Amino acid sequence: MRLNGHTFFLLIYLLGALLYYFLGDGVRAMLFPVFLGVSVVSFRSLYVNRLITRSDLRVIPLFLILTVITFFLQILNDNLTPFVLYICSSYCIALLLIRGKINSAPIKFPLYLFAVICAVVFLSRGTIYNVFPAMSVNYVSVVFIMNTVVIYIVEKKNNEKVSVLPALLGFLFSLIGYGRAGIAVTGVLFVWLLWVAWRELSRNWKTAYIIFLFSPLFLFLLFNIEIFDKYLESATFLERFKERGIDSPSRDILKREYLAHLNSWNNILLGYNYHDNYWFQSFGMNPHNSYIRLHHYFGIGSLFILFAMLKGIYKLMLKNLSMLVCLLLILARAWTDTVIFLLMYDFVVVALLYIGISSKDIFPKKRSSLSSLE
């Protein structure tokens, strides 16, 4: 397991993103310079080592223009945030992910560390509801989803076998955390990556794979059967799935409230500043919807971002189905929580979109039957 410079940069970024969820609002701000510093240093390293192509450089002005436009829109709307710099930094980290010489083994450490934390909390308390001191347990699935997709991109870029364990851990802890959207998205992601990995295995390896994958789960249930029984008895999320789907009345209130205030050109063009709104204040200024956050901060600039997303989705449909699935799952998860748009995991979405839009294939040609799929 070799920890080169590019791997180290990405590892520090992922560890910082994980730490973000465990800190209070005041302390989180201290991580912002770290994220920016890593993005600058990693971009410089890629440029010095001539790993950045001319097409990569031609995209930079677009991110700079979007940053400047968003900056002035936020000033006009009185909702300026320093996180506007994530627009440029997300592209730098995305380039690090898809152009850098990343080793997959060290990159798995933040996810496995988080899984250990969740397991310790669950075994000691019987729940992971308060695993984050100041944030909702719903973000457990976000951490697992983003890290799993990052690991998958690195493995595909290195032409390695697909790791299914990260997706399985995400699904299991999402189940324990009761988050309906998280359960749905991590469940689909797990099944998809399991199918992709399954297609690459021989018959003997498939048998061994099943034993390796499900034996730990069987042993865990065997030695914790009482805890599991209590969990199923109190699994009210099953009823909530049937009654409400993946959304909730509180999120519906916030969506209706935001849409109701798009009744003037000022709010349409600049974004509705909800900081004085009673309902948004009641929910801690968290819109619980990334697309509300998108328009709130980007205003009319959100149209440019949505256009780029649609273009990336269309391109991925033509060239890389696996990355398309990962992107769509992240965008679906973003519907029920503030997951992306001026946040530290934006680089994952940027990387997936760039994989689709880029004229050159990011991944090496595969020898297996999955070459046409991935």
C-alpha positions in Angstrom: 0.0 0.0 0.0 2.0 3.0 -1.3 0.9 6.4 -0.2 2.1 8.8 -2.9 1.5 12.5 -3.0 -1.8 12.4 -5.0 -3.2 9.7 -2.8 -2.2 11.6 0.3 -3.9 14.8 -0.9 -7.2 13.0 -1.6 -7.0 11.0 1.7 -6.6 14.3 3.7 -9.5 15.8 1.9 -11.8 12.8 2.5 -10.7 12.7 6.2 -11.5 16.4 6.5 -14.9 15.8 4.9 -15.6 13.1 7.4 -14.5 15.2 10.3 -16.8 18.0 9.2 -19.9 16.1 10.3 -18.5 15.5 13.8 -17.8 19.2 14.5 -19.9 22.2 15.5 -20.6 25.1 13.2 -17.8 27.3 14.6 -15.1 24.6 14.4 -16.2 23.5 11.0 -15.1 26.8 9.5 -11.5 25.9 10.4 -11.7 23.0 7.9 -12.5 25.4 5.0 -8.9 26.6 4.6 -7.7 23.0 4.7 -10.1 22.0 1.8 -8.9 25.0 -0.2 -5.3 24.4 0.5 -5.5 20.7 -0.6 -7.3 21.7 -3.8 -4.6 24.3 -4.7 -1.6 22.0 -3.8 -3.2 19.1 -5.7 -3.8 21.2 -8.8 -0.3 22.5 -8.7 1.0 18.9 -8.4 -1.1 17.7 -11.4 0.1 20.7 -13.5 3.8 20.3 -12.6 3.6 16.6 -13.4 1.8 17.3 -16.7 -1.2 15.2 -15.9 -3.6 18.0 -16.8 -4.6 18.1 -20.4 -5.3 21.2 -22.5 -9.0 20.3 -22.5 -8.9 20.3 -18.7 -7.3 23.8 -18.7 -10.0 25.1 -21.1 -12.7 24.3 -18.6 -11.1 26.5 -15.8 -12.4 29.8 -17.2 -16.0 28.5 -17.0 -15.6 27.7 -13.3 -14.0 31.1 -12.7 -16.8 32.9 -14.5 -19.4 31.0 -12.5 -17.6 31.9 -9.3 -17.5 35.6 -10.1 -21.2 35.7 -11.2 -22.3 33.7 -8.1 -20.2 36.0 -5.9 -22.0 39.2 -7.2 -25.4 37.5 -7.1 -24.9 36.6 -3.5 -23.8 40.2 -2.7 -26.9 41.5 -4.3 -29.1 39.0 -2.5 -27.3 39.5 0.9 -26.5 35.8 1.3 -22.8 35.8 0.5 -20.9 32.8 1.7 -17.2 32.0 1.6 -18.2 28.5 0.3 -18.6 30.1 -3.1 -14.9 29.2 -3.5 -16.0 25.5 -3.5 -16.9 26.1 -7.2 -13.3 26.2 -8.2 -11.9 23.9 -5.5 -14.4 21.2 -6.4 -12.9 21.1 -10.0 -9.4 20.9 -8.6 -10.3 17.9 -6.4 -12.3 16.3 -9.3 -9.2 16.5 -11.5 -7.1 15.0 -8.7 -9.6 12.1 -8.6 -9.7 11.4 -12.3 -6.2 12.5 -13.4 -4.1 11.9 -10.3 -2.1 8.7 -9.6 -4.3 7.5 -6.8 -3.9 4.2 -5.0 -7.2 2.7 -4.0 -6.3 1.0 -0.7 -5.5 4.1 1.4 -8.6 5.9 0.0 -10.8 3.3 1.7 -9.5 4.2 5.1 -12.0 7.1 5.8 -15.0 4.9 5.0 -13.7 1.9 7.1 -12.9 4.3 9.9 -16.4 5.7 9.8 -17.9 2.1 9.7 -15.9 1.2 12.8 -17.2 4.4 14.6 -20.8 3.5 13.6 -20.4 -0.1 14.7 -18.9 0.9 18.1 -21.8 3.4 18.7 -24.4 0.9 17.6 -23.0 -1.9 19.8 -22.7 0.4 22.8 -26.0 2.3 22.5 -28.2 0.0 20.3 -28.6 2.8 17.8 -26.5 5.2 15.7 -29.0 8.0 16.0 -26.5 10.4 17.7 -23.4 9.3 15.9 -23.0 12.9 14.7 -23.1 15.3 17.7 -24.7 18.2 15.8 -26.1 16.7 12.7 -28.8 14.4 11.6 -28.2 10.6 11.3 -29.5 10.9 7.8 -26.0 12.1 6.7 -24.6 8.7 7.6 -25.7 7.5 4.2 -24.2 10.6 2.5 -20.7 9.8 3.8 -21.0 6.2 2.7 -22.4 7.0 -0.7 -19.8 9.7 -1.6 -16.8 7.6 -0.3 -18.1 4.5 -2.1 -18.4 6.3 -5.4 -14.9 7.8 -5.0 -13.4 4.3 -4.3 -15.3 3.0 -7.3 -13.9 5.7 -9.6 -10.4 5.0 -8.4 -10.7 1.3 -8.9 -12.1 1.6 -12.4 -9.3 4.1 -13.3 -6.7 1.6 -12.0 -8.5 -1.3 -13.7 -8.9 -3.0 -10.4 -11.6 -5.3 -9.2 -14.7 -3.6 -7.8 -15.0 -3.5 -4.0 -18.5 -4.2 -2.9 -17.9 -4.1 0.9 -18.0 -0.2 1.1 -21.5 -0.2 -0.5 -22.6 -3.1 1.7 -21.5 -1.2 4.8 -23.3 1.9 3.6 -26.5 0.0 3.1 -26.3 -1.8 6.5 -25.7 1.4 8.5 -28.4 3.3 6.6 -30.8 0.5 7.6 -29.7 0.9 11.2 -30.0 4.7 10.9 -33.7 4.5 9.6 -33.1 7.1 6.9 -35.5 6.2 4.1 -33.8 8.0 1.3 -30.4 6.7 2.5 -31.7 3.1 2.6 -33.1 3.4 -0.9 -30.0 4.9 -2.5 -27.4 2.8 -0.7 -29.5 -0.3 -1.4 -29.6 0.4 -5.1 -25.9 1.3 -5.1 -25.0 -1.9 -3.3 -27.0 -4.1 -5.7 -25.6 -2.3 -8.7 -21.9 -2.7 -7.6 -22.6 -6.3 -6.6 -23.9 -7.0 -10.1 -20.9 -5.3 -11.7 -18.4 -7.2 -9.5 -20.3 -10.5 -10.1 -20.0 -10.2 -13.8 -16.2 -10.0 -13.5 -15.9 -13.2 -11.5 -15.4 -16.9 -12.5 -17.7 -19.6 -11.2 -15.4 -20.6 -8.4 -14.7 -17.1 -7.4 -18.4 -16.4 -7.3 -18.9 -19.1 -4.6 -16.0 -17.8 -2.5 -17.3 -14.2 -3.0 -20.7 -15.1 -1.6 -19.0 -16.7 1.5 -16.7 -13.8 2.0 -19.3 -11.2 1.6 -22.1 -12.6 3.7 -20.3 -14.6 6.4 -19.5 -11.5 8.5 -23.2 -10.4 8.2 -24.4 -13.9 9.3 -22.0 -14.0 12.2 -23.0 -10.5 13.3 -26.7 -11.4 13.3 -26.0 -14.7 15.0 -24.2 -13.1 18.0 -26.5 -10.0 18.1 -29.8 -11.7 17.4 -31.5 -10.0 20.4 -30.5 -6.5 19.3 -31.6 -7.3 15.8 -35.0 -8.6 17.0 -35.6 -5.4 18.9 -34.5 -3.4 15.9 -37.1 -5.1 13.7 -39.8 -4.7 16.3 -39.1 -0.9 16.4 -38.5 -0.5 12.7 -41.1 2.1 12.2 -39.3 3.3 9.1 -41.0 0.4 7.2 -44.4 2.0 7.9 -43.0 5.4 7.0 -41.8 4.0 3.7 -45.3 2.8 2.9 -47.0 6.0 4.0 -44.6 8.7 2.8 -42.0 7.2 0.5 -38.6 8.8 0.8 -39.8 12.4 1.5 -41.4 13.9 4.6 -44.0 16.5 5.5 -41.4 18.9 6.9 -39.4 18.8 3.6 -42.7 19.3 1.7 -43.3 22.4 3.8 -39.9 23.9 3.0 -40.3 23.2 -0.7 -43.7 24.8 -0.9 -42.5 27.7 1.1 -39.6 28.3 -1.2 -41.6 27.9 -4.4 -44.3 30.3 -3.0 -41.6 33.1 -2.7 -40.6 32.8 -6.3 -43.2 35.3 -7.1 -40.9 38.2 -8.1 -38.2 38.6 -10.7 -35.7 39.5 -7.9 -36.2 36.1 -6.2 -36.2 34.2 -9.5 -33.0 35.8 -10.7 -31.0 36.1 -7.5 -32.5 33.2 -5.5 -34.9 33.5 -2.5 -33.0 34.6 0.6 -34.9 32.5 3.3 -32.8 33.6 6.3 -35.8 35.6 7.7 -38.3 33.0 6.9 -40.0 31.4 9.9 -40.1 27.8 8.5 -36.5 27.8 7.4 -35.5 29.2 10.8 -37.5 26.4 12.5 -35.4 23.8 10.6 -32.0 25.4 11.4 -31.7 27.1 8.0 -31.3 23.7 6.4 -33.6 23.5 3.3 -33.3 19.7 3.3 -33.1 19.8 -0.4 -29.9 20.4 -2.4 -31.8 22.0 -5.3 -33.3 24.6 -3.1 -29.8 25.3 -1.9 -28.7 25.5 -5.6 -31.1 28.2 -6.5 -30.8 30.0 -3.1 -27.0 30.5 -3.7 -26.7 30.5 -7.5 -29.9 32.2 -8.6 -30.1 32.4 -12.4 -26.7 30.7 -12.5 -28.4 27.5 -11.4 -29.7 27.2 -15.0 -26.1 26.9 -16.3 -25.4 24.2 -13.7 -28.5 22.2 -14.5 -27.7 22.4 -18.2 -24.2 21.1 -17.5 -25.7 18.3 -15.4 -28.2 17.3 -18.1 -25.4 17.3 -20.7 -23.2 15.1 -18.5 -26.1 12.7 -17.9 -26.7 12.4 -21.6 -23.0 11.8 -22.3 -22.7 9.2 -19.6 -25.7 7.4 -21.1 -23.7 7.0 -24.2 -20.3 6.0 -22.8 -20.4 4.8 -19.2 -23.5 3.3 -17.7 -21.9 2.6 -14.3 -20.9 6.2 -13.7 -24.3 7.3 -14.8 -25.9 5.1 -12.1 -23.6 6.6 -9.5 -24.4 10.1 -10.6 -28.2 9.6 -10.7 -28.1 8.0 -7.2 -26.3 11.0 -5.8 -28.7 13.4 -7.4 -31.6 11.4 -6.1 -30.1 11.5 -2.6 -29.7 15.2 -2.9 -33.4 15.7 -3.2 -34.0 15.0 0.5 -31.0 16.6 2.1 -28.4 19.3 1.5 -25.7 17.0 0.0 -24.2 19.0 -2.8 -23.8 22.6 -4.2 -21.2 24.6 -2.3 -20.3 21.7 -0.1 -17.2 19.6 0.3 -18.5 16.6 -1.7 -19.3 18.6 -4.8 -16.1 17.3 -6.4 -17.7 13.8 -6.7 -20.5 15.2 -8.9 -18.1 17.3 -10.8 -15.9 14.3 -11.5 -18.8 12.2 -12.7 -20.1 14.9 -15.0 -16.6 15.5 -16.3 -16.1 11.8 -17.0 -19.2 12.1 -19.2 -18.4 15.4 -20.9 -14.7 14.8 -21.5 -13.8 13.9 -25.0 -11.2 11.4 -23.9 -12.0 8.2 -22.0 -10.9 8.5 -18.4 -10.8 4.7 -17.8 -8.6 2.1 -19.5 -10.2 -0.4 -21.8 -11.4 -3.5 -20.1 -10.8 -7.0 -21.3 -13.9 -8.4 -19.7 -17.5 -8.5 -20.9 -18.2 -5.3 -19.0 -16.2 -3.2 -21.5 -19.3 -2.0 -23.2 -21.1 -1.3 -19.9 -18.4 0.6 -18.1 
